[in-house]
Amino acid sequence: MPYNIPKISLTFSSPKNITIHMNTDYKIIHLNEEYCTKKGFYLLYRPINVPYEKFKEIIPFSKNQYMIESAKAFGNGWIGMKKPKDYDGDLEIKILKGDFLALEFVGPYKNMGVAYRKIMKDNKSARNFYNMYLNDPSEVDESEYRTQILFQTK
């Protein structure tokens, strides 16, 4: 799999004076994980009806347990957490397997379009996007939200 990995870092302010940090050093991450998932509904990649809080009641968020999301332009995507070893519930299990490029974004979720535009500019064949949320938004200010954007290239 060919990788275009630029080595720069960006910090800027959005129109609402929210500072965004984006380390554009792409990391290569190999995944071979099972995720417990729940469907959510999206419009233009924005969550319309996604059960984040209900999901966190089933599998708690922790420093070693990140939420992952596959949003869609229109329709059903999903959210998930890595399947705990002792899990025997009825959530759908999805397997993410392969090499992914990852870009870390720090700042409000609503400003992640900046990161996606950068990815698409740098990696014309980018596909299979997932957002991995590295901290719990109920515990930190939106300026501190950490998201790892995972994607594959052809």
Backbone as ProteinMPNN parsed JSONL, in Angstrom:
{"seq_chain_A": "MPYNIPKISLTFSSPKNITIHMNTDYKIIHLNEEYCTKKGFYLLYRPINVPYEKFKEIIPFSKNQYMIESAKAFGNGWIGMKKPKDYDGDLEIKILKGDFLALEFVGPYKNMGVAYRKIMKDNKSARNFYNMYLNDPSEVDESEYRTQILFQTK", "coords_chain_A": {"N_chain_A": [[0.853, -1.175, 0.0], [0.806, 2.119, -1.005], [2.049, 5.042, 0.615], [1.555, 8.46, 1.262], [3.204, 10.549, 3.149], [3.286, 13.409, 4.576], [5.285, 15.749, 6.496], [4.401, 17.922, 8.523], [3.071, 20.41, 10.776], [0.072, 21.872, 11.941], [-1.461, 24.766, 13.334], [-4.185, 26.727, 14.024], [-6.705, 29.324, 14.135], [-10.221, 29.054, 14.241], [-13.159, 30.464, 12.596], [-14.716, 31.147, 14.829], [-12.948, 31.764, 16.807], [-11.772, 29.499, 17.971], [-9.158, 27.503, 18.791], [-7.46, 25.16, 16.826], [-5.656, 22.173, 16.677], [-3.593, 20.276, 14.638], [-1.771, 17.584, 13.962], [-0.065, 16.821, 11.24], [1.541, 14.703, 10.672], [1.306, 11.706, 9.411], [0.479, 8.626, 10.839], [1.149, 5.14, 10.658], [-1.059, 2.589, 11.234], [-1.741, -0.639, 12.292], [-4.539, -2.626, 12.251], [-6.404, -5.229, 13.734], [-8.974, -5.949, 14.926], [-11.903, -6.663, 16.869], [-15.02, -5.082, 17.061], [-17.707, -4.072, 19.076], [-20.781, -2.939, 17.983], [-23.221, -0.346, 17.258], [-25.954, 0.848, 15.351], [-26.246, 4.068, 13.796], [-27.788, 7.115, 12.646], [-26.999, 9.293, 9.978], [-26.502, 12.485, 8.411], [-25.024, 14.07, 5.839], [-22.584, 13.325, 6.98], [-22.868, 14.12, 9.577], [-23.982, 13.422, 12.868], [-27.318, 12.443, 13.352], [-29.18, 10.794, 14.633], [-27.729, 9.12, 16.804], [-26.738, 6.758, 19.122], [-24.869, 7.587, 21.352], [-24.602, 7.995, 24.221], [-26.221, 5.913, 25.282], [-24.795, 3.77, 24.311], [-22.384, 4.013, 25.692], [-23.241, 3.252, 28.182], [-23.468, 0.538, 27.933], [-20.909, -0.414, 27.17], [-18.444, 0.882, 28.904], [-16.608, 3.958, 28.49], [-13.107, 4.325, 28.539], [-9.633, 4.901, 29.418], [-8.285, 3.003, 27.984], [-10.146, 2.143, 26.219], [-11.487, 3.123, 23.451], [-13.966, 5.006, 21.671], [-15.195, 4.307, 18.437], [-16.12, 5.398, 15.17], [-18.12, 5.143, 12.251], [-19.194, 7.196, 10.077], [-21.75, 8.263, 7.738], [-22.56, 9.734, 4.516], [-25.269, 9.89, 3.993], [-27.63, 8.191, 5.778], [-27.411, 4.99, 7.461], [-24.73, 4.62, 9.625], [-22.257, 3.613, 11.972], [-21.414, 3.279, 15.479], [-18.873, 2.222, 17.75], [-17.127, 0.098, 20.14], [-14.073, -1.411, 21.183], [-14.288, -4.883, 21.382], [-14.866, -6.256, 24.496], [-13.06, -8.853, 26.245], [-14.682, -10.597, 27.722], [-17.221, -10.204, 26.689], [-20.561, -10.995, 25.918], [-22.893, -10.127, 24.798], [-25.623, -8.791, 22.73], [-24.848, -6.998, 20.742], [-23.965, -5.956, 17.41], [-21.088, -7.339, 15.848], [-18.224, -6.043, 14.393], [-15.37, -6.331, 12.312], [-12.336, -4.723, 12.082], [-9.706, -4.661, 9.973], [-6.406, -4.513, 8.835], [-3.988, -2.224, 7.33], [-3.9, 1.144, 8.257], [-3.811, 4.647, 7.651], [-3.301, 7.298, 9.918], [-4.426, 10.339, 11.265], [-4.085, 12.768, 13.68], [-6.412, 14.864, 15.272], [-7.101, 17.758, 17.129], [-9.552, 19.411, 18.804], [-12.818, 21.007, 18.404], [-15.409, 18.807, 17.314], [-17.025, 19.707, 15.239], [-15.323, 21.106, 13.619], [-13.759, 19.335, 12.246], [-13.797, 19.009, 9.541], [-11.753, 20.424, 8.348], [-9.5, 18.821, 8.764], [-10.283, 16.557, 7.307], [-10.396, 17.638, 4.697], [-7.689, 18.171, 4.325], [-6.624, 15.57, 4.431], [-7.853, 14.441, 2.145], [-6.729, 16.034, 0.162], [-4.002, 15.386, 0.38], [-4.052, 12.635, -0.005], [-5.301, 11.238, -2.489], [-6.548, 8.805, -3.022], [-7.812, 8.058, -0.704], [-9.898, 6.141, 1.484], [-12.475, 4.286, 3.246], [-13.042, 5.499, 5.942], [-12.696, 6.201, 9.435], [-13.51, 7.527, 12.619], [-11.727, 7.739, 15.547], [-12.286, 8.267, 18.831], [-10.369, 9.707, 21.219], [-10.622, 10.671, 23.768], [-13.086, 11.277, 26.33], [-15.82, 13.19, 25.51], [-17.524, 14.212, 27.425], [-15.976, 14.773, 29.546], [-13.975, 16.62, 29.02], [-13.088, 19.921, 27.8], [-14.37, 21.203, 24.693], [-12.319, 22.207, 23.107], [-10.274, 20.521, 23.663], [-10.877, 18.039, 22.656], [-9.834, 14.986, 21.368], [-9.237, 13.368, 18.406], [-8.599, 10.618, 16.395], [-8.243, 10.23, 13.072], [-8.826, 7.661, 10.978], [-7.896, 5.989, 7.985], [-7.799, 4.274, 4.816], [-5.716, 3.703, 1.922], [-5.597, 3.061, -1.609]], "CA_chain_A": [[0.0, 0.0, 0.0], [1.645, 3.32, -1.033], [1.667, 6.065, 1.582], [2.07, 9.808, 1.107], [3.238, 10.957, 4.551], [3.933, 14.711, 4.77], [5.758, 16.004, 7.858], [4.182, 19.298, 8.955], [2.11, 20.536, 11.865], [-0.73, 23.08, 11.757], [-2.263, 25.315, 14.418], [-4.836, 27.943, 13.542], [-7.966, 29.64, 14.797], [-11.403, 28.97, 13.392], [-13.899, 31.728, 12.589], [-15.273, 31.451, 16.143], [-11.805, 31.894, 17.71], [-11.447, 28.239, 18.623], [-7.886, 27.033, 18.265], [-7.44, 23.774, 16.382], [-4.304, 21.634, 16.486], [-3.631, 19.091, 13.796], [-0.448, 17.09, 13.612], [-0.257, 16.16, 9.958], [2.426, 13.553, 10.504], [0.458, 10.525, 9.367], [1.013, 7.412, 11.447], [0.622, 3.907, 10.095], [-1.606, 1.768, 12.307], [-2.26, -1.935, 11.847], [-5.67, -3.068, 13.064], [-7.03, -6.537, 13.599], [-9.771, -5.858, 16.149], [-13.345, -6.825, 16.833], [-15.718, -3.978, 17.702], [-19.14, -4.146, 19.336], [-21.289, -1.752, 17.297], [-24.634, 0.024, 17.234], [-26.241, 1.72, 14.213], [-26.623, 5.459, 13.979], [-28.221, 7.743, 11.4], [-26.167, 10.462, 9.66], [-26.823, 13.325, 7.267], [-23.79, 14.785, 5.49], [-21.59, 12.858, 7.947], [-23.181, 14.634, 10.912], [-24.908, 12.524, 13.564], [-28.697, 12.887, 13.537], [-29.719, 9.924, 15.677], [-26.651, 8.189, 17.123], [-26.906, 6.496, 20.563], [-23.575, 7.641, 22.044], [-24.725, 7.803, 25.677], [-26.728, 4.562, 25.525], [-23.703, 2.839, 24.016], [-21.408, 4.102, 26.793], [-23.791, 2.504, 29.314], [-23.234, -0.885, 27.664], [-19.454, -0.6, 27.243], [-17.938, 2.173, 29.398], [-15.448, 4.631, 27.919], [-11.977, 4.347, 29.469], [-8.388, 5.3, 28.753], [-7.874, 1.928, 27.086], [-11.314, 1.741, 25.441], [-11.898, 4.282, 22.679], [-15.123, 4.862, 20.793], [-14.87, 4.45, 17.023], [-17.344, 5.73, 14.444], [-18.132, 5.13, 10.798], [-20.307, 8.067, 9.666], [-22.124, 8.171, 6.321], [-23.091, 10.965, 3.942], [-26.7, 9.819, 4.266], [-28.08, 6.858, 6.145], [-26.894, 4.333, 8.658], [-23.352, 4.308, 9.908], [-22.234, 2.937, 13.26], [-20.417, 3.583, 16.5], [-18.458, 0.967, 18.38], [-16.03, 0.006, 21.1], [-13.374, -2.675, 21.08], [-15.032, -5.943, 22.072], [-14.21, -6.768, 25.706], [-12.83, -10.302, 26.19], [-15.781, -11.342, 28.337], [-18.504, -9.727, 26.173], [-21.432, -12.003, 25.307], [-24.174, -9.465, 24.55], [-26.229, -8.921, 21.407], [-24.437, -5.962, 19.797], [-23.341, -6.462, 16.184], [-19.63, -7.326, 15.893], [-17.557, -5.721, 13.131], [-13.928, -6.524, 12.385], [-11.502, -3.803, 11.294], [-8.456, -5.374, 9.758], [-5.548, -3.968, 7.792], [-3.163, -1.055, 7.618], [-4.591, 2.416, 8.138], [-3.104, 5.878, 7.972], [-4.019, 8.0, 10.983], [-4.121, 11.751, 11.465], [-4.716, 13.202, 14.924], [-7.033, 16.184, 15.261], [-7.481, 18.223, 18.465], [-10.459, 20.55, 18.711], [-14.239, 20.667, 18.303], [-15.775, 17.884, 16.239], [-17.621, 20.432, 14.107], [-14.246, 21.669, 12.8], [-12.935, 18.262, 11.689], [-13.773, 19.107, 8.078], [-10.417, 20.926, 7.989], [-8.625, 17.65, 8.711], [-10.703, 15.716, 6.184], [-9.957, 18.281, 3.453], [-6.237, 17.957, 4.255], [-6.412, 14.165, 4.081], [-8.251, 14.231, 0.75], [-5.752, 16.714, -0.688], [-2.742, 14.64, 0.44], [-4.248, 11.218, -0.322], [-6.428, 11.213, -3.431], [-7.231, 7.506, -3.017], [-8.258, 7.744, 0.662], [-11.201, 5.485, 1.58], [-12.711, 3.569, 4.519], [-12.745, 6.431, 7.029], [-13.225, 5.97, 10.785], [-13.058, 8.458, 13.656], [-11.502, 7.112, 16.839], [-12.332, 9.339, 19.818], [-9.341, 9.339, 22.185], [-11.027, 11.064, 25.128], [-14.538, 11.335, 26.513], [-16.226, 14.594, 25.4], [-18.24, 14.656, 28.629], [-14.991, 15.035, 30.6], [-13.01, 17.649, 28.623], [-13.593, 21.035, 27.006], [-14.349, 20.868, 23.265], [-11.016, 22.558, 22.523], [-9.354, 19.428, 23.997], [-11.318, 16.776, 22.058], [-8.793, 14.341, 20.559], [-9.792, 12.406, 17.46], [-7.676, 10.045, 15.42], [-8.97, 9.91, 11.844], [-8.194, 6.505, 10.332], [-8.344, 5.747, 6.623], [-6.929, 3.447, 3.986], [-5.513, 4.133, 0.542], [-5.557, 1.899, -2.536]], "C_chain_A": [[0.901, 1.241, 0.0], [1.123, 4.371, -0.049], [2.335, 7.383, 1.243], [2.045, 10.412, 2.509], [3.993, 12.278, 4.698], [4.289, 14.932, 6.236], [5.62, 17.482, 8.201], [3.192, 19.303, 10.103], [1.384, 21.862, 11.702], [-1.408, 23.481, 13.056], [-2.885, 26.589, 13.883], [-6.118, 28.17, 14.312], [-9.108, 29.587, 13.791], [-12.123, 30.311, 13.414], [-14.489, 32.113, 13.948], [-14.186, 31.502, 17.213], [-11.559, 30.652, 18.551], [-10.158, 27.74, 17.988], [-7.965, 25.542, 17.972], [-5.984, 23.37, 16.208], [-4.431, 20.371, 15.656], [-2.2, 18.724, 13.46], [-0.603, 16.319, 12.324], [0.852, 15.165, 9.653], [1.523, 12.326, 10.546], [1.191, 9.355, 10.017], [0.429, 6.236, 10.682], [0.202, 3.028, 11.257], [-2.128, 0.469, 11.701], [-3.367, -2.357, 12.798], [-6.058, -4.495, 12.72], [-7.862, -6.704, 14.864], [-11.242, -6.129, 15.866], [-13.964, -5.671, 17.614], [-17.193, -4.321, 17.877], [-19.728, -2.856, 18.791], [-22.797, -1.588, 17.441], [-24.836, 0.996, 16.067], [-26.573, 3.131, 14.669], [-27.02, 6.037, 12.635], [-27.473, 9.059, 11.213], [-26.717, 11.194, 8.441], [-25.617, 14.209, 7.013], [-22.709, 14.549, 6.55], [-21.812, 13.386, 9.359], [-24.192, 13.711, 11.575], [-26.283, 13.161, 13.749], [-29.336, 12.094, 14.677], [-28.694, 8.818, 15.944], [-26.646, 8.0, 18.64], [-25.602, 6.489, 21.361], [-23.717, 7.299, 23.529], [-25.242, 6.411, 26.024], [-25.609, 3.538, 25.32], [-22.683, 2.83, 25.154], [-21.925, 3.416, 28.053], [-23.527, 1.006, 29.163], [-21.746, -1.216, 27.805], [-18.861, 0.743, 27.65], [-16.685, 2.655, 28.671], [-14.336, 4.588, 28.956], [-10.729, 4.748, 28.702], [-7.912, 4.243, 27.769], [-9.004, 1.479, 26.159], [-11.862, 2.967, 24.715], [-13.138, 3.987, 21.856], [-14.652, 5.103, 19.36], [-16.18, 4.651, 16.268], [-17.111, 5.661, 12.948], [-19.375, 5.909, 10.356], [-20.56, 7.906, 8.168], [-22.639, 9.522, 5.827], [-24.597, 11.029, 4.164], [-27.046, 8.384, 4.612], [-27.395, 6.32, 7.376], [-25.392, 4.108, 8.611], [-23.361, 3.545, 11.225], [-21.2, 3.545, 14.198], [-20.05, 2.263, 17.159], [-17.353, 1.169, 19.391], [-15.379, -1.348, 20.901], [-14.095, -3.721, 21.939], [-14.257, -6.402, 23.308], [-14.099, -8.297, 25.635], [-14.017, -11.1, 26.706], [-17.16, -10.946, 27.798], [-19.29, -10.864, 25.537], [-22.826, -11.431, 25.041], [-24.627, -9.606, 23.111], [-25.892, -7.786, 20.443], [-23.808, -6.616, 18.566], [-21.826, -6.331, 16.305], [-19.106, -7.034, 14.492], [-16.058, -5.897, 13.352], [-13.258, -5.475, 11.501], [-10.124, -4.442, 11.206], [-7.68, -4.705, 8.638], [-4.724, -2.793, 8.271], [-3.953, 0.206, 7.326], [-3.59, 3.545, 8.337], [-3.947, 6.595, 9.002], [-3.502, 9.419, 11.091], [-4.826, 12.183, 12.74], [-5.177, 14.648, 14.815], [-7.42, 16.533, 16.686], [-8.331, 19.469, 18.293], [-11.891, 20.072, 18.568], [-14.527, 19.757, 17.1], [-16.298, 18.623, 15.015], [-16.566, 21.028, 13.18], [-13.379, 20.604, 12.142], [-12.898, 18.269, 10.164], [-12.422, 19.592, 7.57], [-9.463, 19.746, 7.82], [-8.984, 16.758, 7.527], [-10.289, 16.319, 4.84], [-8.458, 18.085, 3.247], [-5.929, 16.52, 3.827], [-6.712, 13.936, 2.602], [-7.286, 14.903, -0.233], [-4.454, 15.906, -0.764], [-2.864, 13.222, -0.106], [-5.481, 11.058, -1.206], [-7.202, 9.897, -3.399], [-7.707, 7.099, -1.619], [-9.671, 7.167, 0.646], [-11.32, 4.824, 2.947], [-12.313, 4.423, 5.731], [-13.412, 6.016, 8.338], [-12.687, 7.063, 11.694], [-12.9, 7.672, 14.949], [-11.363, 8.239, 17.859], [-11.451, 8.953, 20.998], [-9.612, 9.822, 23.602], [-12.552, 11.231, 25.142], [-14.981, 12.801, 26.48], [-17.011, 15.103, 26.612], [-17.278, 15.03, 29.753], [-13.983, 16.122, 30.268], [-13.713, 18.754, 27.844], [-13.481, 20.689, 25.522], [-13.032, 21.24, 22.591], [-9.98, 21.463, 22.764], [-9.805, 18.077, 23.439], [-10.193, 16.244, 21.175], [-9.42, 13.253, 19.708], [-8.689, 11.921, 16.545], [-8.531, 9.632, 14.224], [-8.189, 8.817, 11.139], [-8.741, 6.361, 8.923], [-7.35, 4.856, 5.907], [-6.769, 4.098, 2.622], [-5.428, 2.879, -0.32], [-4.156, 1.356, -2.663]], "O_chain_A": [[1.695, 1.404, 0.926], [-0.084, 4.561, 0.097], [3.534, 7.427, 0.969], [0.974, 10.753, 3.01], [5.204, 12.276, 4.919], [3.655, 14.358, 7.12], [6.605, 18.219, 8.174], [2.542, 18.292, 10.366], [2.004, 22.87, 11.364], [-1.881, 22.621, 13.8], [-2.182, 27.443, 13.342], [-6.563, 27.299, 15.06], [-8.974, 30.019, 12.646], [-11.741, 31.203, 14.171], [-14.738, 33.294, 14.192], [-14.47, 31.306, 18.394], [-11.178, 30.753, 19.717], [-10.088, 27.574, 16.771], [-8.478, 24.764, 18.777], [-5.179, 24.125, 15.662], [-5.264, 19.508, 15.932], [-1.503, 19.46, 12.762], [-1.22, 15.253, 12.318], [1.076, 14.823, 8.492], [1.031, 11.953, 11.611], [2.375, 9.131, 9.768], [-0.663, 6.332, 10.122], [0.996, 2.751, 12.156], [-2.866, 0.484, 10.715], [-3.158, -2.436, 14.009], [-6.038, -4.903, 11.558], [-7.52, -7.482, 15.754], [-11.748, -5.86, 14.776], [-13.494, -5.323, 18.697], [-17.846, -4.798, 16.949], [-19.225, -1.776, 19.102], [-23.534, -2.539, 17.704], [-23.996, 1.862, 15.822], [-27.098, 3.356, 15.76], [-26.631, 5.509, 11.593], [-27.325, 9.842, 12.152], [-27.322, 10.588, 7.556], [-25.231, 15.005, 7.869], [-22.012, 15.479, 6.956], [-21.006, 13.113, 10.249], [-25.145, 13.265, 10.937], [-26.394, 14.283, 14.242], [-29.956, 12.667, 15.572], [-28.782, 7.725, 15.385], [-26.558, 8.983, 19.376], [-25.268, 5.48, 21.982], [-23.027, 6.412, 24.032], [-24.749, 5.79, 26.966], [-25.497, 2.566, 26.067], [-22.178, 1.774, 25.535], [-21.13, 3.034, 28.912], [-23.381, 0.294, 30.157], [-21.375, -2.18, 28.476], [-18.782, 1.653, 26.825], [-15.823, 1.863, 28.291], [-14.596, 4.795, 30.141], [-10.764, 4.914, 27.483], [-7.204, 4.563, 26.814], [-8.832, 0.531, 25.393], [-12.611, 3.755, 25.293], [-13.34, 2.863, 21.399], [-13.827, 5.979, 19.1], [-17.223, 4.138, 16.674], [-16.062, 6.059, 12.441], [-20.47, 5.352, 10.271], [-19.682, 7.464, 7.426], [-23.095, 10.35, 6.616], [-25.141, 12.086, 4.482], [-26.787, 7.468, 3.832], [-26.876, 7.061, 8.21], [-24.861, 3.493, 7.687], [-24.354, 2.902, 11.563], [-20.26, 4.22, 13.78], [-20.822, 1.305, 17.129], [-16.738, 2.231, 19.49], [-16.032, -2.313, 20.503], [-14.46, -3.454, 23.083], [-13.128, -6.881, 23.192], [-14.949, -8.956, 25.035], [-14.323, -12.169, 26.177], [-18.173, -11.317, 28.391], [-18.758, -11.61, 24.715], [-23.816, -12.161, 25.058], [-24.098, -10.423, 22.358], [-26.572, -7.621, 19.43], [-23.201, -7.683, 18.656], [-21.33, -5.323, 16.808], [-19.491, -7.691, 13.524], [-15.546, -5.642, 14.442], [-13.576, -5.354, 10.318], [-9.474, -4.722, 12.213], [-8.251, -4.369, 7.6], [-4.752, -2.417, 9.442], [-4.595, 0.324, 6.282], [-2.636, 3.411, 9.103], [-5.175, 6.514, 8.969], [-2.298, 9.667, 11.018], [-6.034, 11.989, 12.874], [-4.455, 15.525, 14.342], [-8.003, 15.707, 17.388], [-7.89, 20.461, 17.711], [-12.154, 18.87, 18.607], [-13.957, 19.925, 16.022], [-16.043, 18.213, 13.883], [-16.89, 21.42, 12.059], [-12.359, 20.936, 11.536], [-12.054, 17.604, 9.563], [-11.994, 19.211, 6.481], [-8.711, 19.682, 6.848], [-8.101, 16.26, 6.828], [-9.874, 15.589, 3.939], [-8.007, 17.86, 2.124], [-5.079, 16.288, 2.968], [-5.923, 13.313, 1.891], [-7.058, 14.394, -1.33], [-3.875, 15.756, -1.84], [-1.889, 12.666, -0.613], [-6.574, 10.774, -0.714], [-8.391, 9.876, -3.716], [-7.975, 5.922, -1.377], [-10.534, 7.632, -0.099], [-10.359, 4.81, 3.717], [-11.366, 4.099, 6.447], [-14.548, 5.541, 8.346], [-11.537, 7.48, 11.555], [-13.839, 7.012, 15.396], [-10.451, 9.06, 17.773], [-11.744, 7.987, 21.702], [-8.913, 9.43, 24.536], [-13.199, 11.314, 24.098], [-14.564, 13.582, 27.335], [-17.141, 16.314, 26.795], [-17.699, 15.541, 30.79], [-13.206, 16.519, 31.135], [-14.796, 18.55, 27.296], [-12.576, 19.949, 25.134], [-12.67, 20.628, 21.586], [-8.919, 21.47, 22.139], [-9.171, 17.061, 23.724], [-9.662, 16.969, 20.334], [-10.054, 12.332, 20.222], [-7.935, 12.717, 15.986], [-9.426, 8.795, 14.345], [-7.037, 9.012, 10.751], [-9.929, 6.588, 8.693], [-6.206, 4.703, 6.336], [-7.577, 4.934, 2.217], [-5.213, 1.777, 0.184], [-3.932, 0.39, -3.393]]}, "name": "protein", "num_of_chains": 1, "seq": "MPYNIPKISLTFSSPKNITIHMNTDYKIIHLNEEYCTKKGFYLLYRPINVPYEKFKEIIPFSKNQYMIESAKAFGNGWIGMKKPKDYDGDLEIKILKGDFLALEFVGPYKNMGVAYRKIMKDNKSARNFYNMYLNDPSEVDESEYRTQILFQTK"}
